[in-house]
Amino acid sequence: MASSATTSSGATGTGDTAVIQSRGSKLIDVSVSGVVSGDTVTAERSPDGGTTWYVIETYTDDAQRVLQSGSFKDHRLQRTAHTGGGTVIMTIRAGNAY
């Protein structure tokens, strides 16, 4: 699994996902753009290799965030709603470990 992922879509519906492994990084960089009214993107993390996912934050507007990875390795951005009014671009990247 990669340490950086980007996905974009203009289609309506749900399911577009950008997934990474933090690989020892303590910080996760998140970027969400192109969000319009009715769109929802969640930042999530998994303790078990992607079987179970827990929501960290929910975005209904464009966002640039740095999140703590904690003891979790797997992280993703999940588009949970999209009206199709534009193209949502989601980028998630493991930051520097320190």
Secondary structure, DSSP 8 states (H G I E B T S, - for coil): --SEEEEEE-SSSS--EEEEE-TT-SEEEEEEE---TT-EEEEEEESSTTSS-EEEEEESS-EEEEEE-TT--EEEEEEEE--SSS-EEEEEEE----
